[in-house]
Structures are given as C-alpha cells and as structure tokens.
Amino acid sequence: MSEGGEGEPVQHGLFASAKGLLATCVSLLHNRFELFSVELAEEKARLFSMLAYGGAAFLCIAAGLIFLAVFLTVMLWDTNRLLALGVFSALFLGAGLTSLVLAMSLGRSGSKLFSASLAELRKDHESLSSGEAPKSL
C-alpha cells in the first residue's frame, strides 16, 4: 500500500470502494430520514394548529348564529315567526351541506405529506440509475 499525506496508508481495492459506497449510502439515508422527520413534525404542528383554530371558529360561529336566529325569531314572533324559523332552518341546513361538500372534497384531494422526501428519493434513484454520484445535503 502507498502512503498518503500525514503518513497514513491509502487503501485501494474492492474493499475500500465498497466501504466508501456503504458510507455514502448511509449518509444519504441519514439525510433522507432527517428530512422525513422534519416534514412529519411540520405536518403534525400544522394539523394541530388547524384543528385548534377550526374548533374554536366552529364553536364561536355556531353560538353566534344560534343567538342571532333566536334574537330575530323572538323579534318577529308576533308577525312572521314561521317565516323566520323556516329561513333560519334553510340557512343552517345550506351551510351544513356546503361545509360537508367542502370537507369531502378536501379529503379526496389528498395530502402533500412527504412530497419533498419522495422528490429527493426520486432524484437519488435517477442519479444512481444514470451512474452519477448522488449529491448529499
């Protein structure tokens, strides 16, 4: 074996190449798992915030609409109480059905969770297929 700088022997051969390839693969996997965990943490925080704000908004809007409906129904009690009750019932049912349709369309659209990780893995696969060395982060 020849010596490199600093008096250390330079390894040549199949074992050294395999060791270097393994180190590169481990480094790539480490980077991809870190990206995966960061994306998972971001999605978890986003979902929790969305759920908390959505729940608070739902409660406040629902309470406000109910009090408004009761107020207007009592105000119109002597003249048009059936009309007021019918209009509020139609409005609440329409809003509920619209919300249901929107929720179903959001559920069908899917999530973009792990899209960056999948894109990086796709790049790694393409670069390994073409014979290039993958670039680590």
C-alpha positions in Angstrom: 0.0 0.0 0.0 1.2 3.5 -0.7 1.2 6.2 1.9 -1.0 9.3 1.6 -0.2 12.6 3.3 0.2 12.6 7.1 1.8 9.1 6.9 -1.5 7.2 6.7 -1.7 4.3 4.3 -4.0 4.8 1.3 -6.4 1.8 0.8 -7.0 0.6 -2.7 -9.2 -2.2 -4.0 -12.6 -3.6 -3.8 -13.0 -3.5 0.0 -12.1 0.2 0.1 -14.6 1.0 -2.7 -17.3 -1.0 -1.0 -16.7 0.7 2.3 -16.8 4.1 0.6 -20.1 3.2 -1.2 -21.6 2.0 2.1 -20.6 5.2 3.8 -22.2 7.2 1.0 -25.4 5.2 1.2 -25.6 5.5 5.0 -25.1 9.3 4.7 -27.8 9.6 2.1 -30.2 7.5 4.1 -29.4 9.6 7.2 -30.2 12.8 5.3 -33.4 11.4 3.9 -34.6 10.2 7.3 -33.8 13.7 8.8 -35.9 15.3 6.0 -38.7 12.8 6.6 -38.7 13.5 10.4 -38.7 17.3 9.8 -41.6 17.0 7.4 -43.5 14.8 9.8 -43.0 17.3 12.6 -44.2 20.2 10.4 -47.3 18.4 9.3 -48.1 17.4 12.9 -47.8 21.1 14.1 -49.9 22.3 11.1 -52.6 19.8 11.7 -52.8 20.5 15.4 -53.0 24.3 14.8 -55.6 23.8 12.1 -57.7 21.6 14.4 -57.5 24.0 17.3 -58.3 27.1 15.3 -61.0 25.3 13.4 -62.6 24.1 16.6 -62.6 27.5 18.2 -64.0 29.1 15.0 -66.7 26.5 14.8 -67.9 27.0 18.3 -67.9 30.8 18.1 -69.7 30.9 14.8 -72.2 28.3 15.8 -73.0 30.1 19.1 -73.3 33.4 17.3 -75.6 32.1 14.6 -77.8 30.4 17.1 -78.1 33.6 19.2 -78.8 35.6 16.0 -81.5 33.2 15.0 -83.1 33.2 18.4 -82.9 37.0 18.6 -84.5 37.5 15.2 -87.2 34.8 15.8 -88.2 36.5 19.1 -88.2 39.9 17.4 -90.5 38.6 14.7 -92.6 36.4 17.0 -95.8 38.3 16.7 -95.8 38.8 12.9 -93.7 36.2 11.0 -92.5 33.6 13.4 -92.9 30.7 10.9 -91.2 32.5 8.2 -88.2 33.4 10.5 -87.9 29.8 11.6 -88.1 28.5 8.1 -85.5 30.9 6.8 -83.1 30.1 9.6 -83.6 26.4 9.2 -82.8 26.7 5.4 -79.8 28.8 6.1 -78.3 26.4 8.7 -79.0 23.3 6.5 -77.5 25.0 3.5 -74.4 26.0 5.4 -74.1 22.5 6.8 -74.4 20.8 3.4 -71.9 23.3 1.9 -69.4 22.5 4.7 -69.9 18.8 4.2 -69.2 19.0 0.4 -66.1 21.1 1.0 -64.8 18.7 3.7 -65.4 15.7 1.4 -63.5 17.4 -1.5 -60.6 18.2 0.8 -60.5 14.6 1.9 -60.4 13.4 -1.7 -57.6 15.8 -2.7 -55.0 14.0 -0.6 -52.1 15.4 1.4 -48.7 16.7 0.2 -47.0 15.0 3.2 -43.5 13.7 2.4 -43.5 15.2 -1.1 -40.0 16.7 -0.6 -38.7 13.3 0.7 -40.2 11.5 -2.2 -38.8 14.0 -4.7 -35.3 13.6 -3.2 -35.5 9.8 -3.3 -36.6 10.1 -6.9 -33.6 12.3 -7.7 -31.3 9.7 -5.9 -32.8 6.9 -7.9 -32.4 8.8 -11.2 -28.8 9.7 -10.4 -27.9 6.1 -9.4 -29.6 4.7 -12.5 -27.6 7.1 -14.7 -24.3 6.2 -12.9 -23.8 9.6 -11.3 -22.9 10.0 -7.7 -25.9 11.4 -5.7 -25.4 14.8 -4.1 -25.9 14.8 -0.4 -27.4 17.8 1.5 
